[in-house]
Amino acid sequence: MPEIDRVEAGALSDSAALRRLVSECRPTLIAGLCASWPAVRQASDSDAACAAYLAGLDGGEIAEAFIGARAIGGRYHYGEGLEGFNFARETMRVEQALARILANAADGATETLYMGSLPTDQYLARFPKENSLAAMAPHMRPRIWMGNASTIACHFDTYDNLACVIAGRRRFTLYPPDAIADLYVGPIDHTMAGQPVSLAAGAAPGDPRYPRFAAAAARAITVDLEPGDALYLPKLWWHQVEATAPFNVLANYWWDAFAAGPDVPFPTMLLSMIAIAERPEAERQAWRAYFDHYVFRPEGHPLAHLSPEKHGVLGPLGQGNYGRIRAWAMRLLRGA
């Protein structure tokens, strides 16, 4: 089974080191990266101390929490036949959620609670200043995730992700982007939290509905994170996340390390779906050749046979060509 790349915290000392790491596009465990955070130190004392620290940062905003009955065992997923979901939703303050998570952890209550993806600037305003990383630029703002023991369905993100464990333990099971066909992905527009999920990764071993999943499972990378550890996840890597302790807190950063402008790849893929996906196979293969040539460039720059001054809008995006191509595309979309 493949193993995760591992580095020590000192390997991610500044923004240049982060950029080098991200350019490799490989999941990487950074041991002890956030061990000095006040939140992590409080968690090392006790769950209650960590909860009290975070509750003291609560600005009073209301957020949505997932509530799961004992029967689901903390596995938040679809309902039977993909109809609805197997959990309820409630709104509450962060302080209230933390109290309820602690109570569930203490008495083995019939429920589990999960609250995630909260922008700390909105919900815990002092958190980013008190718990910071030198490698993260000021515009990279953390989000907070907290809950009881849980399993979050295998999904992907369209941004680079640095996940930092504060309390409890996290087990990530990772699959490379090109495993997508073997993961039996659910609906793209009926999701639990915005991203489609793998139906096979959360099914019982050997489920006959998903015969190709064995190929994905053979390529899976499993990594366990202790408090203070961080995991870098490149864009589009599939990941199932298990919080294995009764009380768990994680912070993460999402950003696009190599964006040339405001446009991002996922909407481009959606437009390609409506423009190309149902054309005849022979025509789709023809468009694949053009996408490879102009976009994915396995043979290098499409105008490498010409001098750079003859590259026109295919010259470097940073030299004004981003705006030129974008304006051209917008005119075409408007039918001009």
Contacts in CASP RR format, 6 or more apart in sequence:
PFRMAT RR
TARGET T0000
AUTHOR 0000-0000-0000
METHOD contacts of the structure
MODEL  1
MPEIDRVEAGALSDSAALRRLVSECRPTLIAGLCASWPAVRQASDSDAAC
AAYLAGLDGGEIAEAFIGARAIGGRYHYGEGLEGFNFARETMRVEQALAR
ILANAADGATETLYMGSLPTDQYLARFPKENSLAAMAPHMRPRIWMGNAS
TIACHFDTYDNLACVIAGRRRFTLYPPDAIADLYVGPIDHTMAGQPVSLA
AGAAPGDPRYPRFAAAAARAITVDLEPGDALYLPKLWWHQVEATAPFNVL
ANYWWDAFAAGPDVPFPTMLLSMIAIAERPEAERQAWRAYFDHYVFRPEG
HPLAHLSPEKHGVLGPLGQGNYGRIRAWAMRLLRGA
1 218 0 8 1.000
1 220 0 8 1.000
1 221 0 8 1.000
1 222 0 8 1.000
2 219 0 8 1.000
2 220 0 8 1.000
2 221 0 8 1.000
3 221 0 8 1.000
4 27 0 8 1.000
4 28 0 8 1.000
4 29 0 8 1.000
4 174 0 8 1.000
4 221 0 8 1.000
4 223 0 8 1.000
5 26 0 8 1.000
5 27 0 8 1.000
5 28 0 8 1.000
5 29 0 8 1.000
6 28 0 8 1.000
6 29 0 8 1.000
6 31 0 8 1.000
7 21 0 8 1.000
7 28 0 8 1.000
7 29 0 8 1.000
7 30 0 8 1.000
7 31 0 8 1.000
8 30 0 8 1.000
8 31 0 8 1.000
8 32 0 8 1.000
9 30 0 8 1.000
9 31 0 8 1.000
9 32 0 8 1.000
9 33 0 8 1.000
9 35 0 8 1.000
10 17 0 8 1.000
11 17 0 8 1.000
11 21 0 8 1.000
11 30 0 8 1.000
12 18 0 8 1.000
12 21 0 8 1.000
12 30 0 8 1.000
12 33 0 8 1.000
12 133 0 8 1.000
12 135 0 8 1.000
12 230 0 8 1.000
13 134 0 8 1.000
13 135 0 8 1.000
14 134 0 8 1.000
14 135 0 8 1.000
15 135 0 8 1.000
15 136 0 8 1.000
15 137 0 8 1.000
17 135 0 8 1.000
18 135 0 8 1.000
18 136 0 8 1.000
18 257 0 8 1.000
19 257 0 8 1.000
21 28 0 8 1.000
21 232 0 8 1.000
22 160 0 8 1.000
22 232 0 8 1.000
22 234 0 8 1.000
22 257 0 8 1.000
22 258 0 8 1.000
23 257 0 8 1.000
25 234 0 8 1.000
25 235 0 8 1.000
26 234 0 8 1.000
27 174 0 8 1.000
27 221 0 8 1.000
27 223 0 8 1.000
27 231 0 8 1.000
27 232 0 8 1.000
27 233 0 8 1.000
27 234 0 8 1.000
27 237 0 8 1.000
28 231 0 8 1.000
28 232 0 8 1.000
29 223 0 8 1.000
29 225 0 8 1.000
29 229 0 8 1.000
29 230 0 8 1.000
29 231 0 8 1.000
30 229 0 8 1.000
30 230 0 8 1.000
30 231 0 8 1.000
30 232 0 8 1.000
31 229 0 8 1.000
32 228 0 8 1.000
32 229 0 8 1.000
32 230 0 8 1.000
33 133 0 8 1.000
33 164 0 8 1.000
33 228 0 8 1.000
33 229 0 8 1.000
33 230 0 8 1.000
34 40 0 8 1.000
34 131 0 8 1.000
34 133 0 8 1.000
34 164 0 8 1.000
34 165 0 8 1.000
34 166 0 8 1.000
34 228 0 8 1.000
34 229 0 8 1.000
34 230 0 8 1.000
34 251 0 8 1.000
35 227 0 8 1.000
35 228 0 8 1.000
37 130 0 8 1.000
37 131 0 8 1.000
37 164 0 8 1.000
37 166 0 8 1.000
37 228 0 8 1.000
38 53 0 8 1.000
38 130 0 8 1.000
38 131 0 8 1.000
39 50 0 8 1.000
39 53 0 8 1.000
39 54 0 8 1.000
39 127 0 8 1.000
39 130 0 8 1.000
39 131 0 8 1.000
39 166 0 8 1.000
39 167 0 8 1.000
39 249 0 8 1.000
39 251 0 8 1.000
40 131 0 8 1.000
40 166 0 8 1.000
40 167 0 8 1.000
40 227 0 8 1.000
40 228 0 8 1.000
42 49 0 8 1.000
42 50 0 8 1.000
42 52 0 8 1.000
42 53 0 8 1.000
43 49 0 8 1.000
43 50 0 8 1.000
43 166 0 8 1.000
43 167 0 8 1.000
43 168 0 8 1.000
43 227 0 8 1.000
43 249 0 8 1.000
44 227 0 8 1.000
47 102 0 8 1.000
47 105 0 8 1.000
47 167 0 8 1.000
47 246 0 8 1.000
47 247 0 8 1.000
48 102 0 8 1.000
50 166 0 8 1.000
50 167 0 8 1.000
50 247 0 8 1.000
50 249 0 8 1.000
51 98 0 8 1.000
51 99 0 8 1.000
51 101 0 8 1.000
51 102 0 8 1.000
51 247 0 8 1.000
54 94 0 8 1.000
54 98 0 8 1.000
54 124 0 8 1.000
54 127 0 8 1.000
54 144 0 8 1.000
54 146 0 8 1.000
54 249 0 8 1.000
55 94 0 8 1.000
55 95 0 8 1.000
55 98 0 8 1.000
55 99 0 8 1.000
56 95 0 8 1.000
57 94 0 8 1.000
57 124 0 8 1.000
57 125 0 8 1.000
57 126 0 8 1.000
57 127 0 8 1.000
58 93 0 8 1.000
58 94 0 8 1.000
58 95 0 8 1.000
58 123 0 8 1.000
58 124 0 8 1.000
59 93 0 8 1.000
59 94 0 8 1.000
59 123 0 8 1.000
59 124 0 8 1.000
59 125 0 8 1.000
60 93 0 8 1.000
60 94 0 8 1.000
60 95 0 8 1.000
60 123 0 8 1.000
61 93 0 8 1.000
61 94 0 8 1.000
61 122 0 8 1.000
61 123 0 8 1.000
62 91 0 8 1.000
62 92 0 8 1.000
62 93 0 8 1.000
63 91 0 8 1.000
63 92 0 8 1.000
63 93 0 8 1.000
63 94 0 8 1.000
63 97 0 8 1.000
63 115 0 8 1.000
63 116 0 8 1.000
63 118 0 8 1.000
63 123 0 8 1.000
64 89 0 8 1.000
64 90 0 8 1.000
64 91 0 8 1.000
64 115 0 8 1.000
65 89 0 8 1.000
65 90 0 8 1.000
65 91 0 8 1.000
65 92 0 8 1.000
65 97 0 8 1.000
65 113 0 8 1.000
65 114 0 8 1.000
65 115 0 8 1.000
66 76 0 8 1.000
66 87 0 8 1.000
66 88 0 8 1.000
66 89 0 8 1.000
66 113 0 8 1.000
66 114 0 8 1.000
66 115 0 8 1.000
67 87 0 8 1.000
67 88 0 8 1.000
67 89 0 8 1.000
67 90 0 8 1.000
67 111 0 8 1.000
67 112 0 8 1.000
67 113 0 8 1.000
68 74 0 8 1.000
68 76 0 8 1.000
68 86 0 8 1.000
68 87 0 8 1.000
68 88 0 8 1.000
68 111 0 8 1.000
68 112 0 8 1.000
68 113 0 8 1.000
68 114 0 8 1.000
69 87 0 8 1.000
69 110 0 8 1.000
69 111 0 8 1.000
70 109 0 8 1.000
70 110 0 8 1.000
70 111 0 8 1.000
70 112 0 8 1.000
72 86 0 8 1.000
72 87 0 8 1.000
72 112 0 8 1.000
73 112 0 8 1.000
73 149 0 8 1.000
73 151 0 8 1.000
74 112 0 8 1.000
74 114 0 8 1.000
74 148 0 8 1.000
74 149 0 8 1.000
74 150 0 8 1.000
74 151 0 8 1.000
75 86 0 8 1.000
75 150 0 8 1.000
75 151 0 8 1.000
75 153 0 8 1.000
75 202 0 8 1.000
76 85 0 8 1.000
76 86 0 8 1.000
76 87 0 8 1.000
76 114 0 8 1.000
76 150 0 8 1.000
76 151 0 8 1.000
76 152 0 8 1.000
76 153 0 8 1.000
76 192 0 8 1.000
77 85 0 8 1.000
77 86 0 8 1.000
77 153 0 8 1.000
77 192 0 8 1.000
77 197 0 8 1.000
77 202 0 8 1.000
78 84 0 8 1.000
78 85 0 8 1.000
78 86 0 8 1.000
78 192 0 8 1.000
79 85 0 8 1.000
79 86 0 8 1.000
82 186 0 8 1.000
82 187 0 8 1.000
82 190 0 8 1.000
85 192 0 8 1.000
92 100 0 8 1.000
94 115 0 8 1.000
94 118 0 8 1.000
94 123 0 8 1.000
94 124 0 8 1.000
94 144 0 8 1.000
94 146 0 8 1.000
97 113 0 8 1.000
97 115 0 8 1.000
97 146 0 8 1.000
97 147 0 8 1.000
98 146 0 8 1.000
100 113 0 8 1.000
101 113 0 8 1.000
101 146 0 8 1.000
101 147 0 8 1.000
101 148 0 8 1.000
101 247 0 8 1.000
102 247 0 8 1.000
103 109 0 8 1.000
104 111 0 8 1.000
104 112 0 8 1.000
104 113 0 8 1.000
104 148 0 8 1.000
104 246 0 8 1.000
105 148 0 8 1.000
105 246 0 8 1.000
105 247 0 8 1.000
106 246 0 8 1.000
108 246 0 8 1.000
112 147 0 8 1.000
112 148 0 8 1.000
112 149 0 8 1.000
112 150 0 8 1.000
113 147 0 8 1.000
113 148 0 8 1.000
114 146 0 8 1.000
114 147 0 8 1.000
114 148 0 8 1.000
114 150 0 8 1.000
114 152 0 8 1.000
115 145 0 8 1.000
115 146 0 8 1.000
115 147 0 8 1.000
116 143 0 8 1.000
116 144 0 8 1.000
116 145 0 8 1.000
116 146 0 8 1.000
117 143 0 8 1.000
117 145 0 8 1.000
117 193 0 8 1.000
118 124 0 8 1.000
118 143 0 8 1.000
118 144 0 8 1.000
118 145 0 8 1.000
119 141 0 8 1.000
119 143 0 8 1.000
120 127 0 8 1.000
120 128 0 8 1.000
120 141 0 8 1.000
120 142 0 8 1.000
120 143 0 8 1.000
120 144 0 8 1.000
120 251 0 8 1.000
121 128 0 8 1.000
121 141 0 8 1.000
123 144 0 8 1.000
124 144 0 8 1.000
127 142 0 8 1.000
127 144 0 8 1.000
127 251 0 8 1.000
128 141 0 8 1.000
128 142 0 8 1.000
131 142 0 8 1.000
131 251 0 8 1.000
133 162 0 8 1.000
133 164 0 8 1.000
133 253 0 8 1.000
136 162 0 8 1.000
136 253 0 8 1.000
137 255 0 8 1.000
139 255 0 8 1.000
140 253 0 8 1.000
140 255 0 8 1.000
141 253 0 8 1.000
142 164 0 8 1.000
142 251 0 8 1.000
142 252 0 8 1.000
142 253 0 8 1.000
143 251 0 8 1.000
143 252 0 8 1.000
143 253 0 8 1.000
143 254 0 8 1.000
144 249 0 8 1.000
144 250 0 8 1.000
144 251 0 8 1.000
145 248 0 8 1.000
145 249 0 8 1.000
145 250 0 8 1.000
145 251 0 8 1.000
145 252 0 8 1.000
146 248 0 8 1.000
146 249 0 8 1.000
146 250 0 8 1.000
147 243 0 8 1.000
147 247 0 8 1.000
147 248 0 8 1.000
147 249 0 8 1.000
148 243 0 8 1.000
148 246 0 8 1.000
148 247 0 8 1.000
148 248 0 8 1.000
149 243 0 8 1.000
149 244 0 8 1.000
149 245 0 8 1.000
149 246 0 8 1.000
149 248 0 8 1.000
150 242 0 8 1.000
150 243 0 8 1.000
150 248 0 8 1.000
151 202 0 8 1.000
151 240 0 8 1.000
151 241 0 8 1.000
151 242 0 8 1.000
151 243 0 8 1.000
152 240 0 8 1.000
152 241 0 8 1.000
152 242 0 8 1.000
152 243 0 8 1.000
153 192 0 8 1.000
153 197 0 8 1.000
153 198 0 8 1.000
153 201 0 8 1.000
153 202 0 8 1.000
153 240 0 8 1.000
154 173 0 8 1.000
154 175 0 8 1.000
154 183 0 8 1.000
154 197 0 8 1.000
154 198 0 8 1.000
154 201 0 8 1.000
154 202 0 8 1.000
154 238 0 8 1.000
154 239 0 8 1.000
154 240 0 8 1.000
155 191 0 8 1.000
155 193 0 8 1.000
155 195 0 8 1.000
155 196 0 8 1.000
155 197 0 8 1.000
155 198 0 8 1.000
155 238 0 8 1.000
155 239 0 8 1.000
156 177 0 8 1.000
156 195 0 8 1.000
156 235 0 8 1.000
156 236 0 8 1.000
156 237 0 8 1.000
156 238 0 8 1.000
156 239 0 8 1.000
157 195 0 8 1.000
157 233 0 8 1.000
157 235 0 8 1.000
157 236 0 8 1.000
157 254 0 8 1.000
158 235 0 8 1.000
158 236 0 8 1.000
158 264 0 8 1.000
158 265 0 8 1.000
158 266 0 8 1.000
159 235 0 8 1.000
159 254 0 8 1.000
159 255 0 8 1.000
159 256 0 8 1.000
160 232 0 8 1.000
160 233 0 8 1.000
160 234 0 8 1.000
160 235 0 8 1.000
160 254 0 8 1.000
160 255 0 8 1.000
160 256 0 8 1.000
160 257 0 8 1.000
161 232 0 8 1.000
161 233 0 8 1.000
161 234 0 8 1.000
161 235 0 8 1.000
161 252 0 8 1.000
161 253 0 8 1.000
161 254 0 8 1.000
162 230 0 8 1.000
162 231 0 8 1.000
162 232 0 8 1.000
162 233 0 8 1.000
162 252 0 8 1.000
162 253 0 8 1.000
163 170 0 8 1.000
163 172 0 8 1.000
163 225 0 8 1.000
163 230 0 8 1.000
163 231 0 8 1.000
163 233 0 8 1.000
163 250 0 8 1.000
163 251 0 8 1.000
163 252 0 8 1.000
164 228 0 8 1.000
164 229 0 8 1.000
164 230 0 8 1.000
164 250 0 8 1.000
164 251 0 8 1.000
164 252 0 8 1.000
164 253 0 8 1.000
165 225 0 8 1.000
165 226 0 8 1.000
165 227 0 8 1.000
165 228 0 8 1.000
165 229 0 8 1.000
165 230 0 8 1.000
165 249 0 8 1.000
165 250 0 8 1.000
166 227 0 8 1.000
166 228 0 8 1.000
166 249 0 8 1.000
166 250 0 8 1.000
166 251 0 8 1.000
167 227 0 8 1.000
167 245 0 8 1.000
167 247 0 8 1.000
167 248 0 8 1.000
167 249 0 8 1.000
168 227 0 8 1.000
168 243 0 8 1.000
168 244 0 8 1.000
168 245 0 8 1.000
168 247 0 8 1.000
168 248 0 8 1.000
168 249 0 8 1.000
169 224 0 8 1.000
169 225 0 8 1.000
169 226 0 8 1.000
169 227 0 8 1.000
169 243 0 8 1.000
169 244 0 8 1.000
169 245 0 8 1.000
169 248 0 8 1.000
170 224 0 8 1.000
170 225 0 8 1.000
170 231 0 8 1.000
170 241 0 8 1.000
170 242 0 8 1.000
170 243 0 8 1.000
170 244 0 8 1.000
170 248 0 8 1.000
170 250 0 8 1.000
171 222 0 8 1.000
171 223 0 8 1.000
171 224 0 8 1.000
171 225 0 8 1.000
171 241 0 8 1.000
171 242 0 8 1.000
171 244 0 8 1.000
172 222 0 8 1.000
172 223 0 8 1.000
172 225 0 8 1.000
172 231 0 8 1.000
172 233 0 8 1.000
172 239 0 8 1.000
172 240 0 8 1.000
172 241 0 8 1.000
172 242 0 8 1.000
173 201 0 8 1.000
173 220 0 8 1.000
173 221 0 8 1.000
173 222 0 8 1.000
173 239 0 8 1.000
173 240 0 8 1.000
173 242 0 8 1.000
174 220 0 8 1.000
174 221 0 8 1.000
174 222 0 8 1.000
174 223 0 8 1.000
174 233 0 8 1.000
174 237 0 8 1.000
174 238 0 8 1.000
174 239 0 8 1.000
175 183 0 8 1.000
175 198 0 8 1.000
175 201 0 8 1.000
175 216 0 8 1.000
175 219 0 8 1.000
175 220 0 8 1.000
175 221 0 8 1.000
175 237 0 8 1.000
175 238 0 8 1.000
175 239 0 8 1.000
176 219 0 8 1.000
176 237 0 8 1.000
176 238 0 8 1.000
177 236 0 8 1.000
177 237 0 8 1.000
177 238 0 8 1.000
179 215 0 8 1.000
179 216 0 8 1.000
179 219 0 8 1.000
179 238 0 8 1.000
180 238 0 8 1.000
181 212 0 8 1.000
182 200 0 8 1.000
182 212 0 8 1.000
182 213 0 8 1.000
182 215 0 8 1.000
182 216 0 8 1.000
183 198 0 8 1.000
183 199 0 8 1.000
183 200 0 8 1.000
183 201 0 8 1.000
183 213 0 8 1.000
183 216 0 8 1.000
183 238 0 8 1.000
184 198 0 8 1.000
184 199 0 8 1.000
184 200 0 8 1.000
184 209 0 8 1.000
184 210 0 8 1.000
184 212 0 8 1.000
184 213 0 8 1.000
185 196 0 8 1.000
185 197 0 8 1.000
185 198 0 8 1.000
185 199 0 8 1.000
186 196 0 8 1.000
186 197 0 8 1.000
186 198 0 8 1.000
186 199 0 8 1.000
187 196 0 8 1.000
188 196 0 8 1.000
191 197 0 8 1.000
198 238 0 8 1.000
198 240 0 8 1.000
199 209 0 8 1.000
199 210 0 8 1.000
200 207 0 8 1.000
200 209 0 8 1.000
200 210 0 8 1.000
200 212 0 8 1.000
200 213 0 8 1.000
200 216 0 8 1.000
201 213 0 8 1.000
201 216 0 8 1.000
201 238 0 8 1.000
201 240 0 8 1.000
202 240 0 8 1.000
203 209 0 8 1.000
203 210 0 8 1.000
203 213 0 8 1.000
206 213 0 8 1.000
206 214 0 8 1.000
207 213 0 8 1.000
223 231 0 8 1.000
225 231 0 8 1.000
233 239 0 8 1.000
235 256 0 8 1.000
243 250 0 8 1.000
256 264 0 8 1.000
260 317 0 8 1.000
260 318 0 8 1.000
260 322 0 8 1.000
261 322 0 8 1.000
263 326 0 8 1.000
276 284 0 8 1.000
276 287 0 8 1.000
277 284 0 8 1.000
279 287 0 8 1.000
292 298 0 8 1.000
293 299 0 8 1.000
293 302 0 8 1.000
294 302 0 8 1.000
294 314 0 8 1.000
301 311 0 8 1.000
301 314 0 8 1.000
302 314 0 8 1.000
303 310 0 8 1.000
303 311 0 8 1.000
303 314 0 8 1.000
303 315 0 8 1.000
308 315 0 8 1.000
312 321 0 8 1.000
313 321 0 8 1.000
313 324 0 8 1.000
313 325 0 8 1.000
313 328 0 8 1.000
314 321 0 8 1.000
315 321 0 8 1.000
317 325 0 8 1.000
END
